[in-house]
């Protein structure tokens, strides 16, 4: 079970990581990423933990035609992953909160963590049934 301790772990670790600028979609969707196993300070278990933190404490937003779960941070970043199986996550992306990646029309719902916006249904992605 992911708790606020896990969230605090990610918020403390995130600024210390060596984020790489993504050249894919650089003009329209500028973002950075950390990838396994190339990122010092993160192992496979850390990537899975980060993915679960994002899924638990994040909220649904559009990434162009797909809905993803994004975790907004106090540092002005939003983080997301792409894998359907959170335990197999090998990449965590981050982009500036103020950058919009498509029309934002998804209503926020609540997770089982009191007061935390989230939707466990909205994972979306290429070929998924919830892509719009």
VENHU-V552286 format. One record per pair of residues at least 12 apart in sequence whose C-alpha atoms are under 6 Angstrom apart, sorted by the first residue. I is the first residue (numbers start at 0). J is the second residue. D is the distance in Angstrom with one decimal. If there is no record, write none. Layout:
# VENHU-V552286
i	j	d
I	J	D
I	J	D
This chain:
# VENHU-V552286
i	j	d
6	52	5.8
18	31	5.8
18	32	5.4
18	33	5.4
19	31	5.2
19	32	5.3
30	93	5.6
30	94	4.5
31	92	5.6
31	93	5.3
32	91	5.5
32	92	4.3
33	90	5.8
33	91	5.5
34	89	5.6
34	90	4.5
35	89	4.9
46	88	5.8
47	85	5.7
47	86	4.6
47	88	5.6
50	85	5.6
53	70	5.2
56	115	6.0
57	69	4.8
57	70	3.9
57	117	5.4
58	116	5.5
58	117	4.3
60	103	5.9
61	101	5.8
61	103	5.6
62	100	4.9
62	101	5.6
63	100	5.6
63	101	4.2
64	131	5.3
65	123	5.4
65	124	5.4
65	130	4.9
66	121	6.0
66	123	5.0
67	122	5.1
67	123	5.8
75	96	5.5
76	94	5.6
76	95	4.7
76	96	5.1
77	93	5.4
77	94	5.5
77	96	5.4
78	92	5.4
78	93	4.3
79	91	5.9
79	92	5.3
